Each structure stands twice: as structure tokens, then as C-alpha cells.
Amino acid sequence: MNTKNVTDKVERKKLKRAARKKVAPKAKRASGVARGSMKKKVSVMAKGQRKR
């Protein structure tokens, strides 16, 4: 939501909260998708050519 034209901080907060409430909730992540700490770690990278 664009609130650049609203100068009052309290008013801007109110608008943002209302907009956040209106937005549909995000879908849950698929069960097979590893995220962050759950990802497989690379123990030793190959030396020489970049792997990442």
C-alpha cells in the first residue's frame, strides 16, 4: 500500500493495518520444500571452480 502522501504517523499506521487485514492469507509452503536451516548443507566445496 502506498502511504507516501499521508503525513500523520498514526493515520498511516491505521491505513497500513487495515490494508494488511484485507489481504488474503498466504498459502502454506509445500511439505517437500526445505527452507533455511532445513536445507542440506554443503560440507566441503570443490576447490577451484565456483559452485555457488
C-alpha positions as CSV (number, residue, x, y, z in Angstrom):
1,M,0.0,0.0,0.0
2,N,1.3,3.5,-0.9
3,T,1.1,5.8,2.1
4,K,3.7,8.4,1.0
5,N,1.1,11.1,0.8
6,V,-0.1,10.6,4.4
7,T,2.0,12.7,6.7
8,D,0.4,11.8,10.1
9,K,2.2,8.7,11.6
10,V,-0.8,7.4,13.5
11,E,-3.1,7.8,10.5
12,R,-0.6,6.0,8.2
13,K,-0.3,3.1,10.7
14,K,-4.1,2.8,10.8
15,L,-4.2,2.6,7.0
16,K,-1.5,0.0,6.8
17,R,-3.0,-2.2,9.4
18,A,-6.4,-2.1,7.7
19,A,-4.7,-3.0,4.4
20,R,-2.9,-5.8,6.0
21,K,-6.1,-7.2,7.4
22,K,-7.8,-7.1,4.0
23,V,-5.1,-9.1,2.1
24,A,-5.8,-12.8,1.7
25,P,-3.5,-15.0,3.8
26,K,-0.5,-16.6,2.0
27,A,-0.7,-20.3,1.2
28,K,1.3,-22.6,3.4
29,R,4.6,-23.8,2.0
30,A,4.6,-27.2,0.3
31,S,5.7,-30.0,2.6
32,G,8.6,-31.1,0.3
33,V,10.3,-27.6,0.3
34,A,13.2,-27.3,2.6
35,R,13.8,-23.8,3.9
36,G,16.8,-22.2,5.7
37,S,18.1,-24.4,8.5
38,M,16.3,-27.4,7.0
39,K,18.3,-27.2,3.8
40,K,21.0,-29.7,3.1
41,K,24.4,-28.2,4.0
42,V,27.4,-28.4,1.6
43,S,30.1,-30.0,3.8
44,V,33.2,-29.4,1.6
45,M,33.0,-27.4,-1.6
46,A,35.1,-28.4,-4.6
47,K,38.2,-26.3,-4.8
48,G,38.9,-24.3,-8.0
49,Q,35.6,-23.8,-9.9
50,R,32.9,-21.8,-8.2
51,K,30.0,-23.9,-7.1
52,R,27.7,-21.1,-5.9
